[in-house]
Amino acid sequence: MMRRALLILAVVLWGCSGAGTSDSATPPPDTGEEVVEEEPTDFEVTGTVLDQNGTPLADASVLVGGRPETVVQTDAKGAFALWYTHIDVGLPAVVASKVGYRSIGYEFFQPDTPITLTLREVSPPDNEAYVFQDPGTGFDDMQEDCSHCHTGFVLDFFTSKHSESAWNPLVQDLYAGVSSTYTDETSCVEAGGRWAQGVEPGTTSAMEKCYLGTGVLADLNETCGGESELTCDDPSIASDDAPVEFGGCADCHAPGIDGKAGGRNLHDAVGLAYDAGIHCDVCHKVKEVDLEAPAGIGSRLLLGRPNEPGDDMRLEWDPVYYGPLIDVPNVLMGGSYQPQFDDAVFCAGCHEDDQDALLPGESLDSAVWPDGLPIQTTYTEWLEGPYNQEETPCQFCHMPADVERTNSLDIATFEDQSITFGFPREPEDIRQHLFRGPLDGEPRLIDQSVYVSVSVEEDGGDLEATVSVANMGCGHAIPTGEPMRALVLVIEVDSACGTFTPSGGMTISDVGGALAQAVEGSTVYTTGVEMSWPGVASVAAVGQVVRAVWPTGEFHDYAGVGKFGDGTFTAEEKGMEVMTPVSEASIVAVDGDILTLSTAMSLQEGDLVYLGEAWGTEVTDGQDALHLAGMPGYTFAKVLVDSSGSRQVPHYRAIDIESDNRVSPGTNALTTHRFLVPEGCSEADVSATLLYRPVPLTMSQARGWTSQDWVIATSSIAWESGL
């Protein structure tokens, strides 16, 4: 009760009740005569909606607070009439709203009518002098932040990836071209890095860091980052040498940088912009989403920070918070209706991005990619899929409905509904601000999306397994978003009567990870159990596995995403050559560049050889990712390439997409795999394990990152000969 009393007092002091306030409504004149009569329960409310200049507003929405079924539109003179039915709970209110204006309400206890409702416009342009407000961290009676009233939403937010979008170590590493894994000069140099001065992320202070691998700043700017030059983020760098190209990273990862919106240096994110990423005040200052503009804040996500001065000494600017509810008239919120918040198009502000070539002097093939390279296509995938329904936008899964709250105000109840405490909402209008990622929730979101099944049949002396990976519960392709993500499908045959040697079908590509790879007769030479592999000594170890595959010259005509699935490309242009298994052996000894194998490998010139790790008998969810290229199985990924032909590169380096065989919503991918049946064997278990791998092993190896595999689906089937 203390919290509620304090909030009521604060609202009264700030003039939030709406009744009798000059900027919200004009009640009928007081005649001074006391009229005692039974209050009607049903009556008509009439009135006019004006703007702040006294001009009638046409097409404004007027409704009884919390009852969207009562909404009516004002006519050309701003007039309206609506029917009110009393429900004997809370304080009845009429609310007026219009896109681009702050909603306002009028509370009443009897049918005082007609009334006048005055809407205050949010005047353009966006106010760069506005300072983004801290959402807070929890409920505090005396703190004026988001968590004062919306505690649950704020707590939700700080469990989400949105809250760490700016400080995420992988983002910061790729941006500056560093490795946060190596924290001293010795380990840095041993890893092949350069120990030098740069900015400490989230601050303006200098620190020593390990510069290792490519980075946005050094790759996009030619005046810094070279061996004999200052690093591009060195605080002491001269203005003439400082970077001017930033790759658009901050536009989505750190949109809350005060001042100019968009085109900012990620290292401008300090304080709140760094600590809280895509926080409450950033999202709820988005006035409109313009799909025709480039992705990110200040372009596709148009900000409408308020220009109007606050009318109280405690407020520098007149509040405005855009959102999906048409009736939020509390003046402390300055609620401004923007229906795009309830639509998938809002997420497209960042999760849809066609990118030009970013590296200096490079370009795309305009005949293939006339509109830019489709780096992120999550919104398009949803738009073209079966879940493109009003009831199932992105928010349906990633911001699940909250069935336990009355509305977004944590202390609100059904009985105290009012302008102050808000109005009761349907669960789909009270979205948890979790922004669930694939590994979030219980069960995890991705576990509910994919279904794997296996069927087998005998074919001569072979056992043929057909595996289906179906995207049955996800509104976009799997995986989606950041192109680093991949799925790795591993096929096994287990039998007590011998080893089922792989003999045909698809194998796991280099996307599945290889410690090293070479070509027989060119960069590796095999005789019996001995393999000469120049340069492999630095990574080879006893217990590792050598796997060989044969490039068949045929290409898998998979059903992929976008141009890779709409008939634009031929099978060869889809970029996945069929690599069938040849043989596999374990390493029993390493002597320099000579590997001694557990069994002879009969290889032919041109066979592709991978060095990897053994697939264990038990797979632990979240285990360190294994290098599995060459195993029977398959990989699903959008594979970006740079101008040198390197695969799985960071998107800012990409000039092409070599393949994209991700699984579109409502579809399934089929792969086949053949195994020789040992003589006398009549029983076996065939299993399929699907792993989700968020970070490529190529990037992990280069920077010393940890890469994990997450088991998201399994399936198995028992085989008996003749059945």
N, C-alpha and C positions, 0 to 999 in steps of 0.2 A: 504493500500500500504506500510505503514511503516513496518508492520510485514513481508510482503513478501520480501521487500528490505533487511531487517536484515537477514532473513533466506538465501537469495541468497548470501549475503556477507559471512555468516558463512560457507556455503557450498563451496564457492570458496576458502576461506582461508584453509579449511580442505581438499581440493583436491577432492571434491565429484563429480565434473562434469564428470569424467571418460575420457573425451577427452584428449588424449596426455599424460595421467599419466602412469608411468612406470609399475605400478602393475595391470593396467586394460587392456591396449591394446597398440599395437605398430602400429602407422599409417605408411603409405608408405613414403618413403624419399621425402623431399622437394627439388625439382630441382632448385628452385629459379625463374622459369619461370611462369609468370602469364598466366593462361589459361582461356579465357573467352568463355564460351559455355553454352548453355541452359541445366540446370540440369534435368536429366531424372527423371521421376516419378516412374518408375518401373525398378528394376535392381536386380541382384543377388549379395548377400554378401557371401564371402567365407573366410575361415580362419582356425585357429587351437586353441584348448583349451588345456592349460597346467596346471600342478599343480605348487606349489610354488618352486619346485625343477627343473622345466623345463621339466618334464616328460609329454608326451602326455596323456590326459585323455580320455579314451573311455567311451561311454554311458553317456556323459554329455549332458544336454539339452541346445539347443541354439534357441532363438526365438527373434522376434521383440518385444520390450517392450510393454506390455499391449495387445498383440495379441496372445493368446495361440494357436490359430489355425495355427500359422506359425511354431510351434516348430519342430525341427529336432534333431536327436541324432548324436553325434560324432562317427566316426568309430574307429577302433583299433589304428589309428595313431593320434587320436584327431581331425581329420579334419571334417569340416562341410561345407554345402552350403545351403543357404536359400534364398527365394525370398522376396524382400521388395517392397511394394507398398506405395508410399508417400500419406499421407492424408492431407498435408498442414496445420497441426496443431501441435504445440509444437515442441520439439526437438527429432527427430527420434533416436532410440537407439537399439542396439543389446545387448542381455543379455545372459550370460551363467550361468548355475546352475547345481548343482549335490548334492544329499543327502550327508551330512557330510562335505560340503564345503561352504564357503561364496560366495554368488552370486556376479557377477561383470558385469559391462556394459560398452559399448562404444558408446558415442554420436557422430553423424556424420551429416554433412550438404550436403555431396555429396557421391557418391558411392566409397569411399576409400576402396579398397579391394585388396588383402586379409588382414585380421587383426588377431592379436593374443590376446586371452583373457586368463588371468592367474587367476585361482581359488586358494584361500588359504584354506587349510584344517583346520578343527577344531580338533586339535590334542588331542587324549586321553592322560591321564585319565582326569576325571572331576577335576577341580581346586578348592580345598577346601579353598584356600587363597582368592578367589574372594569374594567381598562384594556386596550383593544384592543392586540394585539401587532403590531409591525412585521413585514411579511413578508420584509424584507431585499431585496437587489438582486442577489446572486450568492453563490457558494460561498465560505465563509470558515470554516476549521477551528475557529476560536475563537468564532464568533458563534452564539448560540442563537436562530435565527429560522427561518422556513419555508425560506428558500433554502439553509440549511445542508445539508439532505437533499433537498429538492424543487426543486433549482436550475432545472430545465427548466420546471416549472410556473410558478415565479415569473417567469422570463424571458418565458414565453408571456403571462402576465397583463399585464405592463407594455407589451405591444404592443397590448392590447385597449382598446376603448372603455370597458370597466368601470373601468379604472384612471384614466380622466380624467373620470369621471361628475360629480365635484364641481367640478373646476376648469375644465371646458369653458367657454370664453368666451361662447358663445351662451346657455348655461344661466345663467351669472352675469349677463349683460346683461339677459335677460328677467326675471330674479328682481328685480334692483334697479331696473330701468327705466333702464338706461344704455346707452351705446355705447362699447365699448372701442376702437373705431376712432379716435375723436377724442381725442387725448391732450393737447391744449392748449386754452386758453379760446377763442382766436380761431377755430380750426377748429370747435369745438363750437358756438359762437354762430352762425357762418355756416351750420351745418347745421340751425339752429333749436333747439338744445339749451340747457340751463341748466348752467353750470359751478358746482358746489357740492361741499361736503364729504360724504364717506361713508366707509365702512369699506373698507380694502384687502382684497380677497378672500384668504382663507386666513390672515388675521391679525386682531388686534384693534386695529390701528393705523388712523389716519385718513389719507385722501388726497383730493385733488381729482379729481372725475370728471365726465364729461359725461352729464347726465341728459336722455335723449332717448327719446320714445315711452312706451308703457305699460310697467308693471312689476307684478309680483305684489304686492310690499309696498305700493306706493302705491295700487293698485287695490283691494286687499282690506282696507286699513286707512284709516279716515277721519280719523285724528288726525295724519297726517304726509304729507309728499310734495307738498303743494300749493305754489303759487308763493310764498306768503308764509310757508311752514312749513319747518322743518328736514326734510331728507331722512329717509326711514324707516330708513336704515342709518347715520345720523350717530352716531358713538360718543358724542357729547355730548348726545344727545336725552334729555329727562326721561323717567322711567319711566312717567308717566301718558300720555305721547304715543307711547311706543314701540309698535311693531307687536305684535299678539298673534295675527294670522292669517297663516299661512305657506304655505297652499295645498298642503301635503303634499309639497313639492318635495324636501326633505331626506330624506324617508322612503325614497325610492328612489335619489336621486342622491348622498346623503351618509349612508348608513346606519351608518357607523362612528364617529359622534360618541359620545364617552364619556358615561356617565350614562344618563338616561332614554331609552328607546328609542321613537322616533316622536314626531310633533308638534313637531319642532324647527325652529328658524330655520336656513336654509341657511348663514347667516353664522356659526353656531356651529361650522361645519366648519373647524377650524384644524389645522395640523400634519398628522399622518397621515390624519385624516379628509378633509382637503382634497387632499393630495398623492396618495393612493392610492385614493380613491373606494371602490368595492365590492371590497375586498381580501380576502385569504385568511381572516383571522381573523373577518371579518364573516360571510361565507357559511357558514363551518364552525362558527359558533355558532348557526345556525338549527336549533332543536330540532324544529320542526314547521311545516307550511304549512296554514293554515286558510282555505280558499276562501270561507267564509262571512263573513270579516272584510274590512275595507277594505284596499286594496293598500298594501304597504310594510312597513318594519321596525316591529316592536313591535305590529303588528296582524295582518295576514295572515301575515307572516313572524315567527313567535314565537321570540324568542331564549331560549336556555338557558345563559347565562353562569354559571360554577360558583360556588356558595356555599361549598363545602367548602374549608377552609384547606389549603394545601399541606403535605406532610409533610416538606419539606426547606426549609432556610433560604433557598434560592434561588428558591423558588416561593411566591408569596403565595397562590395558589389552586390547588387540585387540578385538573390539566389535563382538559379535555374538548374534543374536536373531533368534530363529527358528520359522517358521510359515508356513502357508499353501500355500503361493503364490510362484510361481516358478521364478518370476522375480522382486525381490526387491534388486537392485544393489547398492543402496546408501551405501557408505562405513561406514557412521556413524551408520548405522543399523547393518551392517555385516549380512544381511539377509541370512539365511540358510534354504533351502527348506526342509520341513518335511510334507509330505501329510497326515500323521496321524492326524494333527490338524483339518482336515476337516472330520474326520471319527469318528464314535461313539466310536471306540476303545480308543480314547484319554480320554474320560470321564470315561472309565473303569479303568483308573489309580487309581481311588479311589472308584468309584461307583460299584464295583464288588469285594466282599471280602468273601472268605471262610476261616473261623477262627478256629484255634485249641482252646481247652479249655485253658484259660489263668490263672485261679486261681491255686495256688500251690496244687499239689496232686490230681487234678481233670483231668478227661479225657472224651472224647466223646465216644459214642458207635460206634466203627469203622465199625461194620457191617451195620449200618444205614448211617453213615456219614464218609465214607472212605477218602473223599477229604477235610474234614473240614466242619464246620457248615456254611451254606450259609447265612451269616448275611446280606450282601447287594448283590442283584442279578439284579440290574436295567439294566445292560448291557445285561445279558442273557435274561431277559424278552423281551427286544427290539429285540435281535437277533432271538428269537424264535417266534416273533409276526409278524403281517402283515405289520408293518411299517419298517421292515428290508429292506430298499431300499436305493440306493445311494442318492436319492433326499431327503430322510427324516431321516438323522441321528439325534442324540440328539440335535445338534446345530440348527436344523431346527426350533424347538420350543423354546429352551432355550436361543438361540442367534439369534433372528429374523433378517432377512435381512434388511438393511438400504437402502431405495429407494431414499433418499434425498442427499446423498453424492456422490461425484465423485469417491473418494477412501478413504482410512483410514486417510489421511492427511486432517485436517479440512479446511485448506486454499487452497486446490488444486481446480483447475478448469479443464474443458475439454481442454481449450485452452493452458494451461501451462504444459501439460503433458511432463514429462522428468524424468531423473534419480533423479533430485532434488525433484520435486513435485509429483513423482509417476505417474502411468498410470491409465486411467479410468478402473473401474471394474464393473462387473455385480453385481446387488444388493446382490445376494447370496454369493459373495466374500467379501462383506462389512458387517460383522456380528456385530450387537450391542452387546456390552460386558455387558449385563444385567444379564446373567446367571439366567434367570427367575425361581423362585420357584413357588410352587402351588398357592400361594396367591398373586403373583405379576402380574402386568399388568391390563389393563382395556379393555375388561373384563379379570378377573383373569384367569390364565392358567387352573386351575382345573375346573372352571365353564364351560370351553369349552370341557371338557373331558368326563363328565358323563351325562347320560340321564336316568331319572327315569320315569317309567310308572306304572299305577295301573289298574287292571281289577277286577270286582266283579261278583259273582253269588250267588244265593240262593241255600242252601242245607238243606232241611228240615226247621228247625227253626233257622238255622245258616246263617250268611252272611260270605262268604269266599272271602278274598281279596288276590289276587296274585300280587306281586310287582316284577318288573324287574329293576335291576340296571345294566346298560350297559356301558361298557368302549368303547366308540365309537371314541374318539378323542385323545387318549393318546397312545404313543408308548411303554409304559411299564405298569406294573400292577398298580392298584390304591388301596391304596396308596403305594408308594415305597420309597426307600432310607432308612432313619433311621427307625428301627423297632418300635420306640415309636409311630409312627403315626397310626391312625385308622380312620375308617368311622363308624358312628353310624346312623342306619336307624330307624326312629320312625314312627309307624303306628297309626293313630287315626281314630275314627269314631265319627262324630258329627251329632246329630239329636235333633230336638225340641221335640220329643215325648218320650224321655227316654234314659237311659244309655245302650249302647251296651257293655255288659260284655265280656272281652276276654275269649274264651273257648278252644282254641287250636292253634297249630302252634308254630313257633319259637318266642323266646323272646330275649331281649337284655342281653348279658352275662355280666360278671363282668368287661369286657373291657369297657363297657358303664359306669362304675363307681358305687361304693357302699361305703357309709360312714361306713358301717359295714355289715357283713353277718354272718349268723348262720344257724344251721340245727334244724328244729323242733323236739323236743323230745330228743335232745342231748345238744345243747347249747342255745336253746330258747324254752319257754313253753307258749302255748297260751290257754286261756280259755275264750270263748266269746269275749268281747271287751278288756280283759286284757292280756297283753303279758309280761312275765317275761324274761328279757334279761340281764343276768349278764354282767357288764362292759360297757353297752351301754350309761350310764348316761353322760359320757364325751362328746359324740357327738350328742345325741338325742335332739330334740327340737320340740316344738309345731309347726305344719304346715308341718312337714316333712311327708314322705310317707313310709309305709311298704308294700313291694310287695313280694308275695310268688310264687314260681314256683315248678313244679314237674319234677324231673329227670326221664325221661321215660325209660332209659336203651337202647334206640335206638340212633343211631348216624347219623348225617346228612352227606350224601355222596355228598358233594359239589365238584364243579370243581374249584380247587385251583391253586396254583403256584408251579412249580418245581415238586418235588416228591409228593406233595399233589394234583397234577392234572394230573400226567402222568400214573396213574394206579399202581404205586409202592405200595401205602398204601391202606389198606381196609378202609371202612367207620369208623370203630372204631379207627384205627390208625391215622385217620385224626383229631381225638381229639375234635370233637364238638358234645357233647351229646345234644339231643333235650330236651329242658326245656320248658314245656308248662305252660301257665299262670294258677294260682289257684285263687288268690284273691288279693285285694289291699285295703288299708285303710289309712286314714290320722291320725296323732297323735294329740289328743286333750289335753292331759295332760302327763307330765313326773314327776314321783315321784321316784327318785333314779333309780333303775333298772326296775321299773314297768312302762310300757307304757299303756295309755288308748287310745283306737282306736275309730275312728268315726263309725265303724261298725264291727260286729263280723266277724272274719276270721276263717272259718272252715278248719283247717290244719290237715294234717296227718303226722305221724312220717316219717322223711326223707325228707320232703319238705324243699327246700332251701329258706331262708328268707333274703331279702335285705333291708337295710335302705337307703333311698335316698331322692330325692327332687321332688316336683311336677313339672310336665311339664306344662308350662304356656300356656295361650291362644294365646300369640304372642311370636314368637322367634326372638330375635334381633341378627343380624349377628355380630359375635365377642363377644357375651355375655360370662360371666363366665360359664365354663362347668358345666353341671348338672350331678348328680349321677342318672343314669337312668336304672340301671340293673333291670331286671324283667318286664319291659314294653314290650308290643307287638312290635316287631321289630327285628333287627339283627345287628351284628357288623362284620366289615371286618378288619382283622389285621393279622400280623405275630406275634404270641405269643411266646416269648422266655421264657424259664424256667431255673432256676438254680438247683443246686444239692439238695436243700431243697424242691423243688417243687413250689417255689414262681413264679408267673406268671408276665409277662410284666416287666421283669428285664432288667437293662442296658445290652447292648450286651456283654460287657467284662466279665460279670458274667455267661453268658449262657453256658449250656452244651447240650441243646436240643431245638427243636422247637415243641411245643405242637400242634399247628394248623397254617395253612396259607391259609385262604380262600379269600385272596385279589382277585380282579377281573383282569384277564389277558386282554391284549389288544385285541380288536375285539370280546370280549365275553360278556355275560351277566350272572348275578346271579339271580335266582328266589327263592322267599320265599313266603310261604302261611301263612295266619293268619285268625283265625275264631273268630266270635263274635256272642253271643246270641242276637237274635232280640227281643226287648221288645214287649210284647203283644200289638197289635194294631198299631205298627209302620210300615210304608210302605215307608218312605223316609229317606235318610241319605246321608251325604257326607263323603267319605273315602279319606284320604290324607296320603301321604308319604313325610317325610322330611329327607333328607340326610345331615348329619353333618360331617365336617372334623375336627378332633381333633388331633393337632400335638403333644400334650404332655399328657401322661396318668395321670389320676387323682390320681392313686396310688403314682406316683412320686411327683406330685404336693402337695398332702397332706403331704408327708413325709418331704418335704423341704420348704413348705410355698410358692411354686411357684404359679403363676397364670396360669390356664389352660383355654383356650378359645375354643368355638365351632363356626365354620363358616358354614353357610348355603350354600351348593354348588349345590343343586338340590331339586326341589319339584315337586309333581304331585298330582292331586286330580281327583275324579270321583264322579258324582252324581248317587245314587242308588234309584230306585223306584221299589217297589215290583211288580212282574209280568211282568216287562219289560225286 
